Amino acid sequence: MSGTFVGMPAFPAAARAAVRDTTLRGNLRHATHTIRAKRARAVAELDDWERLRQAGKRIKDHTLRHLDRYLEQLEESVTAAGGVVHWAADADEANRIVAELVRATGETEVVKVKSMATQEIALNEALEAQGIHAYETDLAELIVQLGKDRPSHILVPAIHRNRGEIRDIFTREMGAWGRPAPEGLPDTPADLADAARLHLREKFLRAKVGVSGANFMVAETGTLVVVESEGNGRMCLTLPETLISVVGIEKIVPTWQDLEVFLQTLPRSSTAERMNPYTSMWTGTTDGDGPRVFHLVLLDNGRTDTLADEVGRQALRCIRCSACLNVCPVYERAGGHAYGSVYPGPIGAILSPQLRGTGSEIDASLPYASSLCGACYEVCPVAIDIPEVLVHLRERVVEGGEAVREGSKVRLRPAKGHAAERAAMRAARWALSRPGALRAGQRLASRTRRLHPRTLPGPGRAWSGTRDLPPVPAEPFRDWWQRTRGGKDGAK
Ligand code: SF4
């Protein structure tokens, strides 16, 4: 099993440890800069990129506004095509449904297509507790699973690993899970991919149950869509007799015509390709072709609560392309694990606190894991205004108080930092609305400037610990204006 994010510290503490890891920073910098440049070139090829982006935004907004209607339509379409639809309100219910479906087949192994929804609900761990082994088949997910690690990127979950580390993981762990790595495995990408292929092939040929997520669900026909680069997903989707797909309810699009937009924007934004090497689509079951039994588990797990928030709901437009991670200066330095969730980076900073609430230390810290530079918004193919949602969620944290751990319990209390911020704002309002007091204060500050501390005391210490305080000028601006232009421009 992979490690889980349970018990992770708040973002500042986790990030502090991560930025000291120079190997991690080197791996991340190299990978994100490479993907970022390739994406920019792929997007620049399209004259109508901005129109596609706005179309994707509109389609998603429309669908979310009428989500109830489209979900019912999807259920009817899937059922008519021979599939069975299940509704899961939360992670526990989804895990229970999947475990029961697997047990009903009599199998104790499943092969998995890379799926963020199943990571979100910790399905592998829930199945393991029931004696069912789940094997990840996406190459990066395999690296994470064999390394007993956690994913750190939406698209490239093992982005924090370099090829030497991957070779060591394969050599050390593969034998315990199935076919061992070849003797003296080199760390060249082709050899590593070959070792993974041989290891996975026997699992594909043996497995009777496949578990997947989906990138999209088309309501009008009940078709599910998975896009991927390796072909391992297609093996999982076609070889097993039973296929169970766990999909978030926001992954729906009304029609095939709507899908067309996302099949252009997703590959360019994620892998910088014009189209994904493998686009698998299936509609229920078909005699003699693919799985004979198909179950669709529709997952809520905080999504309807997110939908109720007028500002925050735009996060549900996300198509998980990861472009926002690759341009984020905070992600590049802190890495994905610091976000304490399967959804790292800017999208994780707004999605996790909405899906899970801001009641925990880690979730209350995530809206602050950003410099608000706006690069994420610029690249987002569905125009999610991530900085707007971050600020909105900060308000929610401040209003709701800050999560503090007391023993094994977490409670909310008004945060000291925020109380100090509120007091500073009140003082500023008082001074700025009294010109005489402001002028006297400025003169006093100028005359005593040599005595000013270089760092702020109290709660301001953290702020000034990483910034230079601006020097106070020897003469206040108003006095300088009066002295040099006094009377001419009427300034007094
Ligand atoms: S928020 Fe936008 S850029 Fe980030 S993963 Fe989602 S769709 Fe991609």
Residues whose N, C-alpha, C, O or C-beta is under 5 A from the ligand:
A	BS01	SF4	C318 I319 R320 C321 S322 A323 C324 I347 C376 V379 C380 P381 V382 I384
